[in-house]
Amino acid sequence: MSGSIIGGNTIIGEGSYLGLNSSVKQNLVVGSKNIIGMNVSIEENTPENAVYTHKGTQKRNLSYDDVTKRFLL
C-alpha cells in the first residue's frame, strides 16, 4: 500500500492489493482479493475478487484469480 491514501473507518479485505497513488474514500469496504490499480480512486464498496484500473476507475471484466494465473504464475 505504498503511497496509497485510505480514509478512516475503511476495511481492506484479505489478499487485496492497492497500487501506487491509489485512494479509498472513508467508510468503505474493499472486498477480499481485489486488485486496485495505480492512481485508482475507490468511491464505493467493492465486491470480492474484482480488478479496478485507472480508465475512469473502471471495474474490469477480470477477477483476482484470472490476473494471478496470467501474470504471477
C-alpha positions as CSV (number, residue, x, y, z in Angstrom):
1,M,0.0,0.0,0.0
2,S,2.9,2.3,-0.6
3,G,1.8,5.8,-1.5
4,S,-1.9,4.9,-1.0
5,I,-4.4,7.1,0.8
6,I,-7.1,5.3,2.8
7,G,-9.9,7.1,4.5
8,G,-10.9,6.5,8.1
9,N,-13.1,3.5,9.1
10,T,-12.2,1.7,5.9
11,I,-11.9,-2.1,5.7
12,I,-9.5,-3.6,3.2
13,G,-10.3,-7.3,2.5
14,E,-7.8,-10.1,2.9
15,G,-5.5,-10.6,-0.1
16,S,-6.3,-7.2,-1.7
17,Y,-3.6,-5.1,-3.4
18,L,-3.6,-1.3,-3.7
19,G,-1.4,0.2,-6.4
20,L,0.8,3.3,-6.0
21,N,-1.1,6.6,-5.5
22,S,-4.5,4.8,-5.2
23,S,-7.1,6.1,-2.7
24,V,-10.1,4.7,-0.9
25,K,-12.8,7.1,0.4
26,Q,-13.7,6.9,4.1
27,N,-16.3,4.4,5.5
28,L,-15.9,1.9,2.6
29,V,-15.3,-1.9,2.3
30,V,-12.8,-3.1,-0.3
31,G,-13.7,-6.8,-0.8
32,S,-11.3,-9.7,-0.4
33,K,-8.9,-10.5,-3.3
34,N,-9.3,-7.1,-5.0
35,I,-6.6,-5.5,-7.2
36,I,-6.8,-1.7,-7.2
37,G,-4.5,-0.3,-9.9
38,M,-2.2,2.6,-9.8
39,N,-3.9,6.1,-9.5
40,V,-7.4,4.5,-9.0
41,S,-9.8,6.2,-6.6
42,I,-12.4,4.0,-5.0
43,E,-15.6,5.8,-4.0
44,E,-18.0,3.0,-3.3
45,N,-17.8,-0.5,-1.8
46,T,-16.2,-3.2,-4.0
47,P,-17.3,-6.8,-4.4
48,E,-14.9,-9.7,-3.7
49,N,-12.5,-10.9,-6.4
50,A,-12.5,-7.7,-8.5
51,V,-10.0,-5.8,-10.5
52,Y,-10.1,-1.9,-11.0
53,T,-7.9,0.1,-13.4
54,H,-7.4,3.8,-14.0
55,K,-9.5,4.1,-17.1
56,G,-12.1,6.2,-15.3
57,T,-11.8,3.9,-12.3
58,Q,-13.4,1.1,-14.2
59,K,-14.2,-2.3,-12.8
60,R,-12.6,-4.7,-15.3
61,N,-14.1,-8.0,-16.5
62,L,-11.2,-9.9,-14.8
63,S,-11.0,-11.5,-11.4
64,Y,-8.2,-11.6,-9.0
65,D,-7.8,-15.3,-9.8
66,D,-7.6,-14.6,-13.6
67,V,-4.8,-12.0,-13.0
68,T,-2.8,-14.2,-10.7
69,K,-3.0,-17.1,-13.1
70,R,-1.9,-15.0,-16.1
71,F,0.8,-12.8,-14.6
72,L,2.0,-14.3,-11.3
73,L,2.5,-18.0,-12.1
